Amino acid sequence: MTISALSLVAMASYLACAFVLTRRSHHSKLGATSVVLATLALLSHGLALFVLSKAEQGFNLGIFPIASLVALCVATLLSAILIWQPVKSLGVVIYPLAAVFVAIAQWLPSQRVIQSAPFITQVHIALSIFSYSLLAIAAVQAIYLAFAHHRLKTHRPVLNFLPPLSTMENILFQLTGIAFALLTISLVLGGLAIEDIGAQHLAHKIFFSILAWFVFAVLLIGRIKYHWRGHRAVKYVCTGVALLAIGFFGSKVVLELILHRA
């Protein structure tokens, strides 16, 4: 099977799974059809991305392949979370977005071949991707939470596939807490792996990553000490995720797509 065919299978499976999830309420069990479609999507996405990223002298970690990798990680983590948490509503948004990133990586060229990296750098990259992925899921959950609050304030019923507000808030802070711990370890390891900030083009990324770290730290302290919730949680989570996205993908956009530097 060609890479294009694998990408098409992944896209179709993601979209079909999202459609199936829209037909189920939040309290219903995860159906066998959803499991099969999600598994097929993840496997075909992963295989297509591996073949696409494999280069003769290493791996292509250009902006579009790495964005697809993050999307794969997000979709994989969401699929695991779906087993024990009522978050089918998240799949309705995240699976179609994953399909979009499959298409972008497949049909838009982006080259940045990495030959090898020290072990500490590899761990830093892995933890960063996991933390970014969890925070991306948390951001979607925050948007749903804001939507649910708005519906209730305007005295309109919340859609049936959304779980109760208390459940949504608990899941939001659980995801954020785990991601914050991973992000903290990742930043520490990343700091230890720095050789030359200027030569590695890291100043922009470090600034926004640390700024995002402080945003999440303030949110979690506020949650523990002052019982923050609702709109304040939504604003902090979305702001932190936006800062991380600017720090990581913003620098890659400038370097690869504007300045054309590998």
Salt bridges, closest charged atoms under 4 A:
GLU169 OE2 - HIS149 NE2 3.81
GLU169 OE1 - ARG229 NE 3.28
GLU256 OE2 - LYS252 NZ 2.98
